[in-house]
Amino acid sequence: MTTAKKEKQLLHLVFGGELASLDGVAFRDPTKLDIVGIYPDNDSALAAWKAKAHSTVDNAHMRYFVVHLHHLLDPDHEAL
């Protein structure tokens, strides 16, 4: 019987919304945040982020972010 090493999940959240000001990261209405999704790796999260950011390029106040959930869930985990 073989034992496969189980890799840690490196979950990433992609979300965004309209900023109150271009000078900060406070959202105009936090109840209207766009939760794009949770992704299993950085590459797929970046692809989703890029697609959403590109689709809102005409609105300078719209911003999308990638949050590394794995850092919040396991802060002692070393970065790869």
C-alpha positions as protocol buffer text, in pm:
chain_id: "A"
residue {
  index: 1
  type: MET
  ca { x: 0 y: 0 z: 0 }
}
residue {
  index: 2
  type: THR
  ca { x: 141 y: 340 z: -94 }
}
residue {
  index: 3
  type: THR
  ca { x: 100 y: 651 z: 113 }
}
residue {
  index: 4
  type: ALA
  ca { x: 62 y: 970 z: -87 }
}
residue {
  index: 5
  type: LYS
  ca { x: 162 y: 1290 z: 88 }
}
residue {
  index: 6
  type: LYS
  ca { x: -144 y: 1509 z: 111 }
}
residue {
  index: 7
  type: GLU
  ca { x: -65 y: 1859 z: -13 }
}
residue {
  index: 8
  type: LYS
  ca { x: -202 y: 2159 z: 175 }
}
residue {
  index: 9
  type: GLN
  ca { x: -485 y: 2344 z: 10 }
}
residue {
  index: 10
  type: LEU
  ca { x: -384 y: 2694 z: -91 }
}
residue {
  index: 11
  type: LEU
  ca { x: -725 y: 2857 z: -114 }
}
residue {
  index: 12
  type: HIS
  ca { x: -765 y: 3203 z: -267 }
}
residue {
  index: 13
  type: LEU
  ca { x: -1067 y: 3435 z: -257 }
}
residue {
  index: 14
  type: VAL
  ca { x: -1137 y: 3675 z: -545 }
}
residue {
  index: 15
  type: PHE
  ca { x: -1373 y: 3962 z: -471 }
}
residue {
  index: 16
  type: GLY
  ca { x: -1424 y: 4326 z: -553 }
}
residue {
  index: 17
  type: GLY
  ca { x: -1650 y: 4625 z: -552 }
}
residue {
  index: 18
  type: GLU
  ca { x: -1675 y: 4995 z: -608 }
}
residue {
  index: 19
  type: LEU
  ca { x: -1435 y: 5202 z: -399 }
}
residue {
  index: 20
  type: ALA
  ca { x: -1549 y: 5513 z: -215 }
}
residue {
  index: 21
  type: SER
  ca { x: -1231 y: 5693 z: -323 }
}
residue {
  index: 22
  type: LEU
  ca { x: -939 y: 5621 z: -551 }
}
residue {
  index: 23
  type: ASP
  ca { x: -705 y: 5703 z: -261 }
}
residue {
  index: 24
  type: GLY
  ca { x: -789 y: 5399 z: -48 }
}
residue {
  index: 25
  type: VAL
  ca { x: -952 y: 5059 z: -31 }
}
residue {
  index: 26
  type: ALA
  ca { x: -1278 y: 5144 z: 148 }
}
residue {
  index: 27
  type: PHE
  ca { x: -1579 y: 5021 z: -47 }
}
residue {
  index: 28
  type: ARG
  ca { x: -1868 y: 5252 z: -132 }
}
residue {
  index: 29
  type: ASP
  ca { x: -2124 y: 4991 z: -26 }
}
residue {
  index: 30
  type: PRO
  ca { x: -1983 y: 4674 z: 135 }
}
residue {
  index: 31
  type: THR
  ca { x: -2323 y: 4504 z: 105 }
}
residue {
  index: 32
  type: LYS
  ca { x: -2278 y: 4507 z: -273 }
}
residue {
  index: 33
  type: LEU
  ca { x: -1938 y: 4336 z: -289 }
}
residue {
  index: 34
  type: ASP
  ca { x: -1895 y: 4097 z: -580 }
}
residue {
  index: 35
  type: ILE
  ca { x: -1769 y: 3762 z: -450 }
}
residue {
  index: 36
  type: VAL
  ca { x: -1621 y: 3606 z: -763 }
}
residue {
  index: 37
  type: GLY
  ca { x: -1524 y: 3279 z: -598 }
}
residue {
  index: 38
  type: ILE
  ca { x: -1277 y: 3069 z: -403 }
}
residue {
  index: 39
  type: TYR
  ca { x: -1003 y: 2899 z: -602 }
}
residue {
  index: 40
  type: PRO
  ca { x: -767 y: 2611 z: -521 }
}
residue {
  index: 41
  type: ASP
  ca { x: -449 y: 2779 z: -638 }
}
residue {
  index: 42
  type: ASN
  ca { x: -294 y: 3115 z: -720 }
}
residue {
  index: 43
  type: ASP
  ca { x: -296 y: 3066 z: -1097 }
}
residue {
  index: 44
  type: SER
  ca { x: -671 y: 3005 z: -1121 }
}
residue {
  index: 45
  type: ALA
  ca { x: -740 y: 3292 z: -878 }
}
residue {
  index: 46
  type: LEU
  ca { x: -528 y: 3529 z: -1087 }
}
residue {
  index: 47
  type: ALA
  ca { x: -711 y: 3422 z: -1405 }
}
residue {
  index: 48
  type: ALA
  ca { x: -1048 y: 3496 z: -1241 }
}
residue {
  index: 49
  type: TRP
  ca { x: -919 y: 3827 z: -1101 }
}
residue {
  index: 50
  type: LYS
  ca { x: -786 y: 3932 z: -1441 }
}
residue {
  index: 51
  type: ALA
  ca { x: -1114 y: 3850 z: -1617 }
}
residue {
  index: 52
  type: LYS
  ca { x: -1324 y: 4045 z: -1365 }
}
residue {
  index: 53
  type: ALA
  ca { x: -1084 y: 4341 z: -1351 }
}
residue {
  index: 54
  type: HIS
  ca { x: -1076 y: 4358 z: -1730 }
}
residue {
  index: 55
  type: SER
  ca { x: -1457 y: 4348 z: -1752 }
}
residue {
  index: 56
  type: THR
  ca { x: -1483 y: 4659 z: -1530 }
}
residue {
  index: 57
  type: VAL
  ca { x: -1203 y: 4862 z: -1686 }
}
residue {
  index: 58
  type: ASP
  ca { x: -1446 y: 5144 z: -1777 }
}
residue {
  index: 59
  type: ASN
  ca { x: -1520 y: 5214 z: -1408 }
}
residue {
  index: 60
  type: ALA
  ca { x: -1210 y: 5356 z: -1237 }
}
residue {
  index: 61
  type: HIS
  ca { x: -1364 y: 5298 z: -893 }
}
residue {
  index: 62
  type: MET
  ca { x: -1410 y: 4922 z: -941 }
}
residue {
  index: 63
  type: ARG
  ca { x: -1134 y: 4710 z: -787 }
}
residue {
  index: 64
  type: TYR
  ca { x: -1089 y: 4337 z: -754 }
}
residue {
  index: 65
  type: PHE
  ca { x: -858 y: 4166 z: -510 }
}
residue {
  index: 66
  type: VAL
  ca { x: -707 y: 3824 z: -449 }
}
residue {
  index: 67
  type: VAL
  ca { x: -697 y: 3723 z: -81 }
}
residue {
  index: 68
  type: HIS
  ca { x: -469 y: 3436 z: 13 }
}
residue {
  index: 69
  type: LEU
  ca { x: -708 y: 3251 z: 244 }
}
residue {
  index: 70
  type: HIS
  ca { x: -446 y: 2990 z: 324 }
}
residue {
  index: 71
  type: HIS
  ca { x: -244 y: 3260 z: 503 }
}
residue {
  index: 72
  type: LEU
  ca { x: -544 y: 3340 z: 721 }
}
residue {
  index: 73
  type: LEU
  ca { x: -632 y: 2976 z: 786 }
}
residue {
  index: 74
  type: ASP
  ca { x: -275 y: 2868 z: 861 }
}
residue {
  index: 75
  type: PRO
  ca { x: -58 y: 3175 z: 938 }
}
residue {
  index: 76
  type: ASP
  ca { x: 241 y: 2957 z: 1036 }
}
residue {
  index: 77
  type: HIS
  ca { x: 253 y: 2793 z: 692 }
}
residue {
  index: 78
  type: GLU
  ca { x: 563 y: 2897 z: 501 }
}
residue {
  index: 79
  type: ALA
  ca { x: 514 y: 3060 z: 161 }
}
residue {
  index: 80
  type: LEU
  ca { x: 605 y: 2846 z: -138 }
}
